[in-house]
Amino acid sequence: HELRTVALGLGYDGVPIVTDLDLEIAVGRITVIVGANASGKSTLLRGLARLLAPQSGVVLLDGIDITKIPGKRVATALGLLP
């Protein structure tokens, strides 16, 4: 499944954590997210997994806004183990 973001903004209580992120996760490849503590890695993962609603932009799963896809379909395509 193709997973990407366009101009994604994520945060909590109006405080931006991730801003204007364009990202494409390569299909069939291993992708690693690396960064310092409190750099937004977990926030990004929560946004990609539809556990945190974007403040701006969009997360696309197979070219479709992930918020428009039924939860069961998202769950069969994506998994997150915190």
Residue frames relative to the residue before (quaternion, step in Angstrom):
aa qw qx qy qz dx dy dz
H 1.0000 0.0000 0.0000 0.0000 0.00 0.00 0.00
E 0.3838 -0.7122 0.5446 0.2213 3.54 -1.04 0.78
L 0.0266 -0.7840 0.6200 -0.0145 3.57 -0.88 0.98
R 0.1781 0.7840 -0.5795 0.1338 3.57 -0.77 1.02
T 0.2718 -0.7369 0.5921 0.1805 3.53 -1.32 0.29
V 0.1430 -0.7549 0.6336 0.0908 3.53 -1.25 0.56
A 0.8487 -0.1199 0.0334 0.5140 3.56 -0.67 1.20
L 0.1972 0.8344 -0.4929 0.1479 3.58 1.08 0.74
G 0.0343 -0.7655 0.6426 0.0007 3.52 -1.04 0.92
L 0.0071 0.7984 -0.5998 0.0525 3.56 -0.80 1.06
G 0.2059 0.7732 -0.5860 0.1279 3.54 -1.16 0.58
Y 0.4061 -0.6859 0.5532 0.2422 3.49 -1.39 -0.11
D 0.8559 0.0048 -0.0335 0.5161 3.57 -0.97 0.94
G 0.7298 -0.4483 0.2312 0.4615 3.55 0.97 0.91
V 0.5823 0.5554 -0.3822 0.4543 3.60 1.25 -0.03
P 0.3345 -0.7677 0.5071 0.2039 3.63 -0.51 1.12
I 0.1639 -0.7702 0.6123 0.0707 3.55 -1.04 0.91
V 0.7565 0.1254 -0.0519 0.6397 3.57 0.97 -0.95
T 0.0239 -0.8239 0.5660 -0.0147 3.59 -0.77 0.97
D 0.8857 -0.0063 -0.0075 0.4642 3.52 -1.15 0.86
L 0.2841 0.7934 -0.4867 0.2298 3.59 0.91 0.94
D 0.0940 -0.7311 0.6743 0.0438 3.53 -0.92 1.05
L 0.0977 0.8014 -0.5727 0.1419 3.57 -0.62 1.15
E 0.0457 -0.7673 0.6384 0.0399 3.55 -1.11 0.74
I 0.2492 -0.7486 0.6013 0.1262 3.53 -0.76 1.13
A 0.4006 -0.7439 0.4843 0.2269 3.58 -0.55 1.16
V 0.4478 -0.6858 0.5131 0.2569 3.55 -0.92 0.97
G 0.8409 0.1885 -0.1511 0.4842 3.54 -0.96 0.93
R 0.6443 0.4802 -0.3201 0.5019 3.58 1.26 0.25
I 0.4464 -0.6369 0.5453 0.3126 3.55 -1.27 0.35
T 0.1054 -0.7897 0.6039 0.0254 3.56 -0.86 1.02
V 0.1506 -0.7831 0.6013 0.0500 3.54 -0.96 0.95
I 0.1836 -0.7492 0.6267 0.1105 3.56 -1.02 0.86
V 0.0177 -0.8151 0.5749 -0.0686 3.54 -0.53 1.25
G 0.2962 0.7440 -0.5697 0.1848 3.55 -1.06 0.76
A 0.6577 -0.5052 0.3925 0.3977 3.50 -1.33 0.25
N 0.6566 -0.4596 0.4022 0.4426 3.55 -1.30 0.24
A 0.8455 0.1517 -0.1488 0.4898 3.55 -1.12 0.84
S 0.4541 0.6927 -0.4536 0.3289 3.60 1.11 0.61
G 0.6464 -0.5582 0.3100 0.4177 3.61 1.27 -0.03
K 0.3536 0.7591 -0.4867 0.2488 3.62 1.21 0.17
S 0.7080 0.4423 -0.2660 0.4821 3.60 0.76 -1.00
T 0.6105 0.5389 -0.3459 0.4661 3.58 1.06 -0.70
L 0.6449 0.5099 -0.3184 0.4719 3.58 0.95 -0.84
L 0.6609 0.5006 -0.3147 0.4622 3.60 0.85 -0.88
R 0.6373 0.5181 -0.3273 0.4672 3.59 0.98 -0.77
G 0.6576 0.5021 -0.3050 0.4716 3.58 1.01 -0.77
L 0.6594 0.5064 -0.3050 0.4645 3.58 0.97 -0.85
A 0.7202 0.4342 -0.2369 0.4866 3.59 1.08 -0.72
R 0.4847 -0.6964 0.4020 0.3442 3.59 1.32 0.17
L 0.4471 0.6751 -0.4626 0.3610 3.58 1.17 0.57
L 0.7452 0.2195 -0.1409 0.6138 3.57 1.31 -0.29
A 0.3712 -0.7466 0.5100 0.2115 3.57 -0.68 1.11
P 0.5110 -0.6493 0.4663 0.3160 3.58 -0.98 0.80
Q 0.4024 -0.6635 0.5723 0.2652 3.55 -1.19 0.65
S 0.7699 -0.0418 0.0290 0.6361 3.55 1.25 -0.56
G 0.7521 0.3827 -0.2823 0.4563 3.54 -1.28 0.31
V 0.3757 -0.7252 0.5464 0.1855 3.52 -1.33 -0.23
V 0.2592 -0.6857 0.6528 0.1910 3.52 -1.35 0.53
L 0.1338 -0.8077 0.5728 0.0401 3.56 -0.78 1.06
L 0.1114 -0.7494 0.6511 0.0460 3.53 -0.98 0.97
D 0.8200 -0.1002 -0.0038 0.5635 3.56 -0.47 1.24
G 0.7284 -0.4680 0.2231 0.4480 3.55 1.02 0.90
I 0.6546 0.4784 -0.3066 0.4987 3.60 1.29 0.03
D 0.5599 -0.5889 0.4686 0.3465 3.57 -1.05 0.83
I 0.4562 -0.7332 0.4386 0.2490 3.56 -0.58 1.20
T 0.6237 0.5426 -0.3479 0.4422 3.61 1.13 -0.50
K 0.6672 0.4905 -0.2947 0.4768 3.60 1.25 -0.32
I 0.6104 0.5519 -0.3466 0.4502 3.60 1.29 -0.13
P 0.5320 -0.6318 0.4492 0.3408 3.61 -0.91 0.82
G 0.6270 -0.5990 0.3677 0.3360 3.56 -1.05 0.88
K 0.6410 0.5353 -0.3324 0.4383 3.59 0.95 -0.82
R 0.6569 0.5019 -0.3105 0.4693 3.58 0.99 -0.81
V 0.6315 0.5128 -0.3312 0.4781 3.60 0.99 -0.79
A 0.6669 0.5247 -0.2995 0.4361 3.58 0.91 -0.92
T 0.6648 0.4846 -0.3162 0.4725 3.60 1.07 -0.59
A 0.7038 0.4564 -0.2605 0.4780 3.59 1.20 -0.46
L 0.7997 0.2144 -0.0786 0.5553 3.58 1.06 -0.77
G 0.0338 -0.7754 0.6295 0.0379 3.53 -1.17 0.62
L 0.0726 -0.7848 0.6152 0.0200 3.57 -1.08 0.72
L 0.0393 -0.7707 0.6360 -0.0019 3.51 -0.90 1.00
P 0.2489 -0.8073 0.5150 0.1450 3.60 -0.18 1.24
